[in-house]
Amino acid sequence: MFDHVFLIDYQDCPPNEKLHSFLQKETSQDIIEFGIPDLPAQYQLKIEILTYKRFQQGIHETNLSASVRQHCIAYSDNAVHCIDYSFLADSMPIENYLMIIRHECIHILQHLATRIPPQLASWLYESVACARAGQKMPRPAKVPPWHGFVTDFSSIPERYALAYEFGTCLLKHVSLGELVKRCKDFVSFKDECEKIYNDTFSQ
Ligand SMILES: [Zn+2]
C-alpha cells in the first residue's frame, strides 16, 4: 500500500522485524494523516538503517554540532538515517529507539507536506515531532515568553520538554491534516500558536 511513499533501506544490516511492524503501523498512520499519499509520487519517505561505523561517517558530513553528534542515533535531511538497533540494544529499550525513529520520520513528512524550511520553524517541527511520537517529558521548570520560544528555540535548555508540552496542546486543537492546511497562511497560524502557547503554560 505504501510502496511509493515508504522505503526502508537496511544497507548492511539484517531486517528488524519490530522496527518494520512499528513503521507499518505508526508511521503509516502519520503518512496518511499528513496527506502524503495525495502528493506526487516523488514525495517519498526514505529510511536508512546503518551500521554504527557507516552512521558515524554520514553524521560527520552534516552540520550538526559535535555535542549533538556524540549522543545522536538518528538524524534527518532528505531521508532519515539511523543506527541499527543491534548496536544500541545494551543502552536503550527498543520502545525509545522506535520513538526516536518515528520522530525523525515526522520531520520529513512535515516538510514534504508543508514545504516550510525546518530552520525557519524549528520550534514547530520539534513540537509536532515530540508530541506525535509520544516522547513524554516532565513539564519544563522555566518557560520563556513566546517570542523567545520561536526566535531562539535551539538555545533553550529545556526546549524538548517545552516542545512536547506545547505540541501536545497544539495537536489537541488541530489534526496533522489541519496543520498542513493552516501552514499555508503561516503568519496567521503562528498567531494562533502564540495563543495556544500562552494558554498551555498559564495553567
Ligand atoms: Zn527533532
Boltz pocket constraint, residues with backbone or C-beta under 6 A from the ligand:
constraints:
  - pocket:
      binder: B
      contacts: [[A, 103], [A, 107], [A, 125], [A, 126], [A, 129]]
      max_distance: 6.0
